[in-house]
Amino acid sequence: MTSTYPEKAQPSASRLLRHLSVMTLVEGASLIALVLIAVPIKYGLDFPLAVKVVGPIHGALFVWTMGVLLVSVIAGRLAIPKGAGVFLAALIPFGGLWSHRLLDRELAHREPKSPLK
């Protein structure tokens, strides 16, 4: 599959995957905040403002993460099965931790190891 980026404008694989790795953590944390903090506050304390604040923040982070994921897969920086796993993990609380670990391992596997001094 060819990329639509011009040669010089293509982000490096490690930079794009590192960005995605960080985004999976941030998005995962926002999902945890929504599900484990804001929703119980809404229903337990009858305070819906918590969800009205955290919900859109999580939504924006989710869309951003999925955009970076889509670019990573289309650009050939991440295999489709791994991309599907990252997508599915984004739907599950604490799935962002799994995605982050998967992407960090992918980065470690791709980057050359520096010689020990």
C-alpha positions, -999 to 999 in steps of 0.1 A, spaced: 0 0 0 14 34 -9 13 64 13 -3 97 3 24 116 21 52 133 1 86 117 7 99 144 30 66 149 49 63 113 60 66 109 98 91 83 109 77 50 122 92 55 156 78 90 160 43 81 148 42 50 170 56 69 200 28 95 196 2 67 193 17 50 224 13 82 245 -22 88 231 -33 53 241 -22 61 277 -39 95 278 -71 83 262 -71 52 284 -67 74 315 -96 96 304 -118 65 299 -109 53 334 -117 88 348 -150 88 330 -161 53 340 -146 51 375 -149 87 387 -173 108 367 -201 83 362 -202 72 399 -202 109 409 -231 115 385 -253 87 398 -240 84 434 -240 121 443 -265 132 417 -240 155 402 -242 152 363 -216 180 357 -188 155 362 -198 135 331 -206 167 312 -170 178 317 -151 145 315 -172 130 287 -164 155 259 -127 155 269 -126 117 266 -145 119 233 -120 144 218 -90 122 230 -107 91 216 -111 108 182 -76 121 183 -62 86 192 -82 69 165 -70 95 139 -34 87 148 -41 50 147 -57 53 113 -27 73 100 -3 47 115 -21 18 98 -26 35 64 11 47 64 21 11 70 38 18 103 15 -6 122 1 -39 110 -37 -41 106 -41 -69 133 -22 -48 158 -42 -17 148 -74 -37 154 -61 -47 188 -53 -11 197 -88 -1 186 -106 -28 206 -85 -20 237 -95 16 235 -131 5 241 -122 -13 274 -112 4 307 -75 -2 313 -71 -13 276 -49 17 271 -23 2 293 -22 -29 271 -20 -8 240 8 13 254 28 -19 263 21 -34 228 33 -2 211 64 2 233 74 -34 225 69 -27 188 91 4 191 118 -15 210 117 -42 184 121 -17 155 147 6 170 183 -6 168 198 -14 202 227 7 212 260 -11 221 267 -13 258 295 10 270 
